[in-house]
Amino acid sequence: MKLLQLINAERALGTLGNTKGLSSITAYRISKNIKAILEEIKTYNDTRTKMCEEYADKDKEGKPIIKDNKYIMSTEKEIQLNEELGKLLNEDVDIQIKKVSLVDINKAGLSPLELDSIEFMLDLEEDKEEK
């Protein structure tokens, strides 16, 4: 699975993590998934911050210039940074995902887009069997 998939799933995972009334097994699986995914996202964010600092224009003391919560850099550097970040987001990640069924997470009331973002953790075969 790609790092971008994990980042796109973050919102839906937040909703799932705050859903009450899930079975203990489902809650455990979701919790384990959230923990593993957030660890990957934290690593990505740390790396992205370091890259932004590297590409940013520097002040007289050699520190990155930040204005309105945005790193200031030349257009050329911004293009290079975006290319590198694109490669990073396309990186394969290898984490253990515990599957849950749609029936198990029905109480969360996820939107179609949110469900699509967590498809990698859905056991769709189990859902077919229940029909």
C-alpha positions as CSV (number, residue, x, y, z in Angstrom):
1,M,0.0,0.0,0.0
2,K,1.1,3.6,-0.7
3,L,1.9,6.2,1.9
4,L,-0.7,8.5,0.3
5,Q,-3.4,5.9,1.0
6,L,-2.7,6.1,4.7
7,I,-2.7,9.9,4.7
8,N,-6.0,9.9,2.9
9,A,-7.5,7.5,5.4
10,E,-6.6,9.7,8.4
11,R,-10.0,11.5,8.6
12,A,-12.0,8.3,8.4
13,L,-9.8,6.7,11.0
14,G,-10.5,9.6,13.3
15,T,-14.2,9.1,12.9
16,L,-13.8,5.3,13.5
17,G,-11.6,5.9,16.6
18,N,-14.4,8.0,18.2
19,T,-17.3,5.7,17.4
20,K,-19.0,4.3,20.4
21,G,-20.8,0.9,20.5
22,L,-18.4,-1.1,18.4
23,S,-17.7,-4.7,19.4
24,S,-14.5,-5.1,21.5
25,I,-12.8,-7.0,18.7
26,T,-13.7,-4.3,16.1
27,A,-12.6,-1.5,18.5
28,Y,-9.3,-3.4,19.1
29,R,-8.6,-3.9,15.4
30,I,-9.4,-0.2,14.6
31,S,-7.2,0.9,17.5
32,K,-4.3,-1.2,16.3
33,N,-4.7,0.1,12.7
34,I,-4.9,3.7,13.9
35,K,-1.7,3.3,16.0
36,A,0.3,1.8,13.1
37,I,-1.0,4.3,10.5
38,L,-0.5,7.3,12.7
39,E,3.1,6.2,13.3
40,E,3.7,6.1,9.5
41,I,2.0,9.5,9.1
42,K,4.2,11.0,11.9
43,T,7.3,9.8,10.1
44,Y,6.1,11.3,6.9
45,N,5.3,14.6,8.5
46,D,8.7,14.7,10.2
47,T,10.4,14.0,6.9
48,R,8.2,16.5,5.1
49,T,9.1,19.2,7.6
50,K,12.8,18.5,7.3
51,M,12.5,18.7,3.5
52,C,10.6,22.0,3.7
53,E,13.3,23.4,6.0
54,E,16.0,22.2,3.5
55,Y,14.4,23.8,0.5
56,A,13.3,27.0,2.2
57,D,15.0,30.3,1.9
58,K,17.2,31.0,4.9
59,D,17.6,34.1,7.1
60,K,20.9,35.6,8.1
61,E,21.3,33.0,10.8
62,G,20.6,30.1,8.4
63,K,17.2,29.4,9.7
64,P,14.3,28.7,7.3
65,I,12.1,31.7,6.6
66,I,8.4,31.1,7.5
67,K,5.6,33.6,6.8
68,D,1.9,33.0,7.5
69,N,2.8,29.4,8.5
70,K,4.3,28.7,5.1
71,Y,8.0,28.1,4.2
72,I,9.2,30.7,1.9
73,M,11.2,29.4,-1.1
74,S,11.8,30.1,-4.8
75,T,9.4,28.7,-7.4
76,E,12.2,26.4,-8.6
77,K,12.8,25.0,-5.1
78,E,9.0,24.6,-4.6
79,I,8.8,22.6,-7.8
80,Q,11.7,20.4,-6.7
81,L,10.2,19.9,-3.2
82,N,6.8,19.0,-4.7
83,E,8.4,16.4,-7.0
84,E,10.3,14.9,-4.0
85,L,7.1,14.9,-1.9
86,G,5.2,13.2,-4.7
87,K,7.8,10.4,-4.8
88,L,7.6,10.1,-1.0
89,L,3.8,9.9,-1.1
90,N,4.1,7.1,-3.7
91,E,6.4,5.1,-1.4
92,D,5.2,1.6,-0.5
93,V,4.7,1.1,3.2
94,D,4.5,-2.3,4.9
95,I,2.3,-2.3,7.9
96,Q,0.1,-4.9,9.5
97,I,-3.5,-4.0,8.9
98,K,-6.3,-5.8,10.8
99,K,-9.4,-6.2,8.7
100,V,-12.9,-5.2,9.7
101,S,-16.2,-5.7,7.9
102,L,-18.6,-3.0,6.8
103,V,-21.2,-4.5,9.2
104,D,-18.7,-4.1,12.0
105,I,-18.2,-0.4,11.4
106,N,-21.8,0.5,10.3
107,K,-22.3,2.6,13.4
108,A,-19.6,5.0,12.4
109,G,-21.8,6.4,9.6
110,L,-18.9,6.9,7.2
111,S,-19.4,8.7,3.9
112,P,-18.7,6.9,0.6
113,L,-15.5,8.9,0.3
114,E,-14.4,7.9,3.8
115,L,-15.2,4.3,3.1
116,D,-13.2,4.4,-0.1
117,S,-10.2,5.9,1.9
118,I,-10.1,2.9,4.2
119,E,-10.9,0.2,1.7
120,F,-7.5,-1.4,2.4
121,M,-8.7,-2.4,5.9
122,L,-12.2,-3.6,4.9
123,D,-12.8,-7.3,4.7
124,L,-15.2,-7.2,1.8
125,E,-15.3,-11.0,1.4
126,E,-16.8,-11.3,4.9
127,D,-19.5,-8.8,3.9
128,K,-20.3,-10.8,0.8
129,E,-20.9,-13.9,2.9
130,E,-23.3,-12.1,5.2
131,K,-25.7,-11.2,2.3
